[in-house]
């Protein structure tokens, strides 16, 4: 073999080695520093949109007014929504930290393996930045932060931010917790 061929093979193998090193660093970067977090929309425009009447309602004929018929208020189904006043703490019900209670201060609470998280859960099924609990208006919301194994609320996988219910189980990795008064 000529010296030029050996030199080209050495350079090719060196480039292949560097390609694997960069691929390894790139894959570890997401685990070390987490992923970009999507922000929730402002709740004010949603509430304002619900109040604005539609154009078809303005042009529709108005029915004559009738006396309202008394009705019984519908019975609430399931647990109550977790509002700022309804819950004050998060209680871990199963997992390595079962029995641990944390007060909810109104600030967003990040849940994950990272030491930067407000609730650190160290298990193989939890991402560095797995999920987030935050107040949206007066309602506690649960948001999955693109975790690998998903976040579960009351038995359903969380794909978009969902309103948390008092006492409903939230599962992150091998840990289950609830919001309580």
C-alpha positions in Angstrom: 0.0 0.0 0.0 1.2 3.4 -0.8 1.9 6.0 1.9 -0.9 8.3 0.5 -3.5 5.5 0.9 -2.4 4.9 4.5 -2.5 8.6 5.3 -6.0 8.9 3.9 -7.2 5.8 5.9 -5.7 7.3 9.1 -7.4 10.7 8.4 -10.7 8.9 7.7 -10.5 6.8 10.9 -9.7 10.0 12.9 -12.7 11.8 11.4 -14.9 8.8 12.2 -13.6 8.8 15.8 -14.3 12.5 16.2 -17.8 12.0 14.7 -18.6 9.5 17.5 -17.2 11.8 20.2 -19.4 14.7 19.0 -22.4 12.4 18.8 -21.8 11.2 22.4 -21.4 14.8 23.7 -24.6 15.9 21.8 -26.7 13.1 23.3 -25.4 13.8 26.9 -26.0 17.5 26.5 -29.8 17.1 26.6 -29.6 15.0 29.7 -27.2 17.3 31.5 -28.8 20.7 30.7 -32.4 19.6 29.9 -34.6 20.6 27.0 -36.2 23.9 26.1 -39.4 24.5 28.1 -42.6 25.7 26.4 -44.4 28.5 28.1 -48.1 28.5 28.8 -50.3 31.0 27.1 -51.6 33.9 29.2 -54.9 33.0 30.8 -56.4 36.6 30.4 -57.0 36.3 26.6 -58.8 33.0 27.0 -61.1 34.5 29.6 -61.7 37.6 27.5 -62.5 35.5 24.4 -65.2 33.7 26.4 -67.0 36.9 27.2 -67.0 38.4 23.7 -70.3 37.5 21.9 -70.0 36.1 18.4 -71.2 37.9 15.4 -74.0 35.3 14.7 -75.4 35.9 18.2 -75.7 39.6 17.5 -77.7 39.1 14.4 -79.9 36.3 15.7 -83.5 37.1 16.7 -84.0 37.6 20.4 -86.6 35.3 22.1 -89.1 36.9 24.5 -87.9 36.8 28.1 -89.4 34.1 30.4 -89.3 33.7 34.1 -86.4 31.4 35.1 -87.4 28.0 36.4 -85.7 27.1 39.7 -83.3 24.3 39.3 -81.1 22.4 41.8 -77.4 23.0 41.4 -75.6 20.1 39.8 -73.7 17.8 42.1 -70.0 18.1 41.6 -68.5 15.0 40.1 -65.1 13.7 41.2 -62.5 15.6 43.2 -62.5 19.4 43.4 -60.1 21.4 41.3 -56.8 22.2 42.9 -56.9 26.0 43.3 -54.6 28.2 45.3 -57.0 28.1 48.3 -57.9 24.4 48.0 -54.4 23.0 48.3 -51.4 23.9 50.4 -49.0 21.0 50.1 -47.8 18.2 47.9 -47.6 14.7 49.5 -45.6 11.8 48.0 -47.7 8.7 48.4 -45.4 6.0 46.9 -41.9 5.7 45.7 -38.5 6.2 47.3 -39.5 9.4 49.1 -43.0 8.2 50.3 -44.4 10.3 53.2 -42.5 13.4 52.2 -44.6 16.6 52.2 -43.6 19.9 50.6 -45.5 23.2 51.0 -46.8 24.8 47.8 -45.8 28.5 47.7 -47.5 29.6 44.5 -44.2 29.5 42.6 -43.8 26.9 39.8 -42.4 23.6 41.0 -40.2 21.7 38.7 -40.0 17.9 39.2 -37.1 15.8 37.9 -33.7 14.2 38.5 -31.8 17.4 38.2 -30.4 19.0 41.3 -32.0 22.3 40.1 -35.5 20.8 40.4 -37.7 21.9 43.3 -38.7 18.2 43.9 -35.8 16.0 43.1 -36.7 12.4 42.2 -33.7 10.1 41.6 -34.8 7.1 39.7 -34.1 5.6 36.3 -37.6 6.4 34.9 -37.5 10.2 35.6 -36.0 12.8 33.2 -33.7 15.6 34.4 -36.6 18.1 34.0 -39.6 15.8 33.9 -42.7 17.9 34.8 -43.8 21.2 36.3 -46.6 22.2 38.6 -47.6 25.9 38.2 -50.4 28.3 39.1 -52.2 29.5 36.0 -54.6 32.1 37.2 -55.9 30.5 40.4 -55.7 26.9 39.2 -52.8 24.5 39.6 -51.7 23.0 36.3 -49.5 20.0 35.5 -47.2 20.2 32.5 -45.0 17.5 31.1 -41.6 18.8 30.0 -41.2 16.3 27.0 -40.1 13.6 29.4 -39.2 10.2 28.0 -41.5 8.1 30.1 -44.3 10.6 30.4 -46.3 12.2 33.3 -49.6 10.7 34.4 -52.5 12.5 36.2 -55.4 10.5 37.5 -54.5 7.5 35.2 -54.2 9.6 32.0 -51.0 10.6 30.3 -50.4 14.3 30.3 -49.8 15.6 26.7 -50.8 19.2 27.2 -51.0 21.2 30.5 -53.9 19.8 32.5 -55.8 21.2 35.5 -54.9 19.2 38.7 -57.6 17.8 40.9 -57.3 17.6 44.7 -56.2 14.1 45.8 -55.8 12.8 42.2 -52.7 10.8 41.8 -49.8 12.3 39.8 -47.2 9.8 38.6 -43.6 10.8 37.6 -41.3 7.8 37.1 -41.7 5.4 40.0 -43.1 8.1 42.3 -46.7 9.0 42.9 -47.9 12.1 44.7 -51.0 14.2 45.3 -52.0 17.8 46.0 -53.8 18.1 49.4 -55.1 20.8 51.7 
